Amino acid sequence: MEKNKTIIGLCGSLRKGSYNQMLLKVAASLLPDDVDFEIAKYDDIPVYNEDHDLPAVTERPESVTRFRALLATADAFIIASPEYNYSIPGGLKNVIDWASRGKDSPLMHKPVAVIGATQGLWGTVRMQAAFLPVFTFLNMNPVLQPEVLVAQAQNKFDESGNLNDEMTMSLIKEKINKLVSTCKI
């Protein structure tokens, strides 16, 4: 029996009612039946400090160990994030720093897709571009096309968090299909 593929979602916004959490839920609903999906929680992870990372210490903080173990189960990742100050939100960058360290990094060599929603007009284009050096360092396989840049997100979701923009839905579906096709099991 063949193992299901596993995709882990990371959200760059921790706020309740986050449009990017909504985007991850849309992406999850578009995945094939043979793909397991989970959104990684990371609001309990401390700010990265090499004094608390290997090989400097014998073990990482428990929340970091748990987070890295979840990421290690992934065949691929979906990142949905807003753009903060033209870049990656600090909390998300922090957990990626924790996960990227060491030869046992659970991010190395894995496919990744980035999507993003914002209430502004640029649709997270700078945040998505800011990820490219990170992906290069980690030898990740980013799915770059189609770009999913959801501008004016407040007009594209209803009160229940359902996406009501067909073009955006179509782009997400295409990006998800490309991501799934790059997964190796």
Secondary structure, 3 states (H helix, E strand, C coil): CCCCEEEEEEECCCCCCCHHHHHHHHHHHCCCCCEEEEECCCCCCCCCCHHHCCCCCCCCCHHHHHHHHHHHCCCEEEEECCCECCECCHHHHHHHHHHHCCCCCCCCCCEEEEEEECCCCCCCHHHHHHHHHHHHHCCCEEEEEEEEEECCHHHCECCCCCECCHHHHHHHHHHHHHHHHHCCC
